[in-house]
Structure formats: structure tokens, C-alpha cells
């Protein structure tokens, strides 16, 4: 899969929580649901890998997956809203 296709897929996911310091994206969590599992499968993760890497959020009472575990294979930047192929200052 080409990087731009992978980034477009990643950007279809709703990130419910993330933390960044302006240079580093510490985490970007998406709910584990049918849509996110389908996207992660298309990006090459198996259901077993997703299950192994998911965590439980007490506040939301849902399982989540941290996209930082895979996203840097495709993107170089997260602008707080979406993943980008390059840092904005490199365009």
C-alpha cells in the first residue's frame, strides 16, 4: 500500500484522545471497533496483533489502540487533526 493511501485510511479514524508536545506525538488513541479494526487490518495488522496491543480505558469503558505503534511507517507528522506525509515546515 502506498503511503498516501495509508495516511488517507488513518485519517478516516476518529482519535478520541492524544497527547503531543509540539514535536512528539506521545499517543493517539482510537476506539477498537469494527471500522478501526478494518483499517488496521488493511494496514497489515492481524486481529491477534490488534488484540495484543489494545488497552482498556476506564473513563470511556472501551478498548483503544494507540496509533503511534504503526503510524510512523506512513506519516511524518500529526497536526492535531490529521496525519501528514511531511512536516508542514517541509512543504
matplotlib code that plots the C-alpha trace (Angstrom):
import matplotlib.pyplot as plt

x = [0.0, 1.3, 2.0, -0.6, -3.3, -2.3, -2.4, -5.8, -7.1, -5.6, -7.3, -10.7, -10.3, -11.7, -9.0, -10.7, -7.6, -4.0, -1.1, 1.7, 4.3, 4.6, 7.4, 6.5, 3.1, 3.1, -0.1, -3.1, -5.9, -8.7, -11.6, -11.3, -14.4, -15.3, -14.2, -10.8, -10.1, -10.9, -8.5, -5.7, -6.2, -5.8, -2.6, -1.3, -2.1, -3.8, -6.7, -4.3, -1.8, -4.6, -6.0, -2.5, -1.8, -5.1, -5.7, -8.8, -9.8, -11.7, -13.2, -14.7, -15.2, -13.9, -10.9, -8.5, -5.5, -2.6, -1.9, 1.7, 2.5, 2.2, 1.6, 5.2, 5.6, 3.5, 3.3, 5.9, 3.6, 0.3, -1.2, -3.7, -6.3, -4.8, -1.7, 0.5, 3.1, 5.6, 6.0, 4.2, 7.5, 9.0, 6.4]
y = [0.0, 3.4, 5.9, 8.4, 5.7, 4.5, 8.1, 8.6, 5.4, 6.5, 9.9, 8.2, 7.1, 9.2, 9.9, 10.2, 11.2, 12.2, 13.9, 15.8, 18.4, 20.2, 17.9, 14.4, 12.7, 10.7, 8.7, 8.9, 6.6, 5.3, 3.1, -0.6, -1.1, -2.7, 0.3, 0.7, -3.0, -3.0, 0.0, -1.6, -4.9, -3.1, -1.6, -5.1, -5.8, -9.1, -9.3, -11.0, -8.1, -5.6, -7.6, -7.9, -4.2, -2.8, -1.3, -0.6, 3.0, 3.1, 6.5, 5.6, 2.0, 0.9, -0.7, 1.5, 1.2, 3.6, 4.6, 5.6, 1.9, 1.9, 5.4, 6.4, 3.8, 6.1, 9.6, 12.1, 14.5, 14.8, 18.4, 17.7, 16.9, 14.6, 12.7, 14.2, 12.8, 15.5, 18.1, 21.4, 23.3, 20.9, 21.7]
z = [0.0, -0.9, 1.9, 0.7, 0.7, 4.2, 5.5, 4.0, 5.7, 9.0, 8.7, 8.5, 12.1, 14.9, 17.5, 20.9, 22.9, 22.1, 23.7, 22.0, 23.0, 19.6, 18.4, 19.6, 19.4, 22.6, 21.9, 19.6, 20.7, 18.6, 19.9, 18.9, 16.8, 13.5, 11.5, 13.2, 13.1, 9.4, 8.8, 10.9, 9.0, 5.7, 7.1, 7.7, 11.4, 12.2, 14.6, 17.1, 16.9, 17.4, 20.4, 21.9, 21.6, 22.7, 26.1, 28.2, 29.0, 32.4, 31.7, 28.3, 29.3, 25.9, 24.4, 22.4, 20.2, 20.1, 16.5, 17.3, 17.3, 13.5, 12.1, 11.6, 8.9, 6.8, 8.2, 9.4, 11.3, 13.2, 13.2, 16.0, 13.5, 10.9, 9.9, 7.2, 4.9, 5.8, 8.4, 7.5, 7.5, 4.9, 2.2]

ax = plt.figure().add_subplot(projection="3d")
ax.plot(x, y, z, "-o")
ax.set_aspect("equal")
plt.show()
